[in-house]
Amino acid sequence: MGIQDAIGELSSFLGQRLSLSKPDLDLHGASETHFPLTPPDAVAYPETSEEVAQLITICARHRCPVIGWGTGTSLEGQAQAPEGGVTVDFQRMNKILEISPEDMFVRVQPGVTREALNEELRATGLFFPVDPGANASLGGMASTRASGTTAVRYGTMRDNVLGLEVVTAKGETLRTGTRARKTSSGYDLTGLIVGSEGTLALITELTLRLHGIPEATSAAVCAFDDVPQAVETVIATVQMGVPVARIELVDVDSVKAVNAYAGSGLEEKPHLLLEFHGSETSVAEQAETFGQLAQEFGGSDFQWAARAEDRTALWSMRHNAYHAILASRPGVRSLVTDICVPISRLAEAVAACRADLDEAGIEGPILGHVGDGNFHAILLFDPENASEKAQVLEASERLVDLALSMGGTATGEHGIGIGKRRYMEREHGAGWTMMGAIKAALDPDNIMNPGKLVPPRN
């Protein structure tokens, strides 16, 4: 028994929805960042939860690896297939199943993207707030416990998933959570699956918490002479309890990149990008309070964006910053760090990161969701230059050590996958062993996304 036997069985009931074509396999073996191509042996396109259950039952019988795939936007190799097997692409499971405006929840299949969901919700006066930048699938976002620009106000996927339908390594379908806003009933199985990166089960349905579209929204851009001034402004804003919906940092290198890429016309200085949600009065008060704090720390060149189209342009610029940075040096690959530290240590962490990269001579523009202590350094390297790649891997490791020394984490939002697995024991100690024990209990044959997140099997 093995992978080819599983593929033979799968082809009999999926037919043309089981792809063996090289372009399809290569697409599902690629990475957004620095990982080499590692394609699966086949790609399946199920349309129902029942088909996913049958698929996993067949793969379990033949001990064939199973890897979930949403839109392929993960950054730590979570959806690649280092041990081969069958990738389960959820693009055909893209239905919005139920919208309950009264209870403020929605049920969706995993292939629904966040943009498609919010487009459908527009007429209800509700929206789903988690915004990682990419138009990711909601199943993938739950699997990696995604967050993004709005996490400082609305939380991460952990805070916005009420319940799940999943298929386990045995092919068993079960539901976790309820439609209630809270529960004290038993183990938090929903929380266990969210962030497990497909190593325990595949998500086939999600029940998500919705929020009311704010009465008023205002956005702003503010320049600073240096990054420490900007970060100190963020710390003061958060500690004063100003309920900003987004507060993002872009350093001068990031500004230069987005100016060249999109003609943004920002002054070549570090900037904070902000958004305020609430009533007309509360938004005005929040903006005024922030403006006073920013002036105290040297902020200048305020540009306010109250019109929807201006706000869209602002956040499109921020979301495209990664691609702008890559375009600034054609042919490069990147390693994207995403350490997260307590807010009181944020300025120190950013300064130490910048000093480390400058000393090592590494190109690494800094940006991120600084309102919750999470920031990214986009470390650029020539993929043909082994020495450059080794340098950025070493720099990434030093940044993880820095975060852990400050009581932070190796990853604020991108997850573990392949890329950060080597840091898990350092961060969690015996807790990582416990994660491996849970994985072994629920997936004894190690077919669910093997080689990711948890300790290697002996």
ZIUR-V411039 format. One record per residue. N is the residue number from 1. SS is DSSP state (2 for helix, 1 for strand, 0 for the rest). Layout:
n->[N:N]
ss->[SS:SS]
This chain:
n->[1:2:3:4:5:6:7:8:9:10:11:12:13:14:15:16:17:18:19:20:21:22:23:24:25:26:27:28:29:30:31:32:33:34:35:36:37:38:39:40:41:42:43:44:45:46:47:48:49:50:51:52:53:54:55:56:57:58:59:60:61:62:63:64:65:66:67:68:69:70:71:72:73:74:75:76:77:78:79:80:81:82:83:84:85:86:87:88:89:90:91:92:93:94:95:96:97:98:99:100:101:102:103:104:105:106:107:108:109:110:111:112:113:114:115:116:117:118:119:120:121:122:123:124:125:126:127:128:129:130:131:132:133:134:135:136:137:138:139:140:141:142:143:144:145:146:147:148:149:150:151:152:153:154:155:156:157:158:159:160:161:162:163:164:165:166:167:168:169:170:171:172:173:174:175:176:177:178:179:180:181:182:183:184:185:186:187:188:189:190:191:192:193:194:195:196:197:198:199:200:201:202:203:204:205:206:207:208:209:210:211:212:213:214:215:216:217:218:219:220:221:222:223:224:225:226:227:228:229:230:231:232:233:234:235:236:237:238:239:240:241:242:243:244:245:246:247:248:249:250:251:252:253:254:255:256:257:258:259:260:261:262:263:264:265:266:267:268:269:270:271:272:273:274:275:276:277:278:279:280:281:282:283:284:285:286:287:288:289:290:291:292:293:294:295:296:297:298:299:300:301:302:303:304:305:306:307:308:309:310:311:312:313:314:315:316:317:318:319:320:321:322:323:324:325:326:327:328:329:330:331:332:333:334:335:336:337:338:339:340:341:342:343:344:345:346:347:348:349:350:351:352:353:354:355:356:357:358:359:360:361:362:363:364:365:366:367:368:369:370:371:372:373:374:375:376:377:378:379:380:381:382:383:384:385:386:387:388:389:390:391:392:393:394:395:396:397:398:399:400:401:402:403:404:405:406:407:408:409:410:411:412:413:414:415:416:417:418:419:420:421:422:423:424:425:426:427:428:429:430:431:432:433:434:435:436:437:438:439:440:441:442:443:444:445:446:447:448:449:450:451:452:453:454:455:456:457:458]
ss->[0:0:2:2:2:2:2:2:2:2:2:2:2:2:2:2:2:1:1:0:0:2:2:2:2:2:2:0:0:0:0:0:0:0:0:0:0:0:0:0:0:1:1:1:0:0:0:0:2:2:2:2:2:2:2:2:2:2:2:2:2:0:0:0:0:1:1:1:1:0:0:0:0:0:0:0:0:0:0:0:0:0:0:0:0:1:1:1:1:0:0:0:0:0:0:1:1:1:1:1:0:0:0:0:1:1:1:1:0:0:0:0:1:2:2:2:2:2:2:2:2:2:2:2:0:1:1:0:0:0:0:0:0:0:0:0:1:2:2:2:2:2:2:0:0:0:0:0:0:0:2:2:2:2:0:0:2:2:2:2:1:1:1:1:1:1:1:1:0:0:0:0:1:1:1:1:1:0:0:0:0:0:0:0:0:0:0:0:2:2:2:2:2:0:0:0:0:0:0:0:1:1:1:1:1:1:1:1:1:0:1:1:0:0:0:1:1:1:1:1:1:1:1:1:0:0:2:2:2:2:2:2:2:2:2:2:2:2:2:0:0:0:0:1:1:1:1:1:1:1:0:2:2:2:2:2:2:2:2:2:2:2:0:0:0:0:0:0:0:1:1:1:1:1:1:1:1:1:0:2:2:2:2:2:2:2:2:2:2:2:2:2:2:2:2:2:0:0:0:1:1:1:1:1:1:0:0:2:2:2:2:2:2:2:2:2:2:2:2:0:2:2:2:2:2:2:2:0:0:0:0:1:1:1:1:1:0:1:0:1:0:0:2:2:2:2:2:2:2:2:2:2:2:2:2:2:2:2:2:2:0:0:0:1:1:1:1:1:0:2:2:2:0:1:0:1:1:1:1:1:1:1:0:0:0:2:2:2:2:2:2:2:2:2:2:2:2:2:2:2:2:2:2:2:2:0:0:0:1:0:1:0:0:0:0:0:0:0:0:0:2:2:2:2:2:2:2:2:0:2:2:2:2:2:2:2:2:2:2:2:2:2:0:0:0:0:0:1:0:0:0:0:0:0:0:0:0:0]
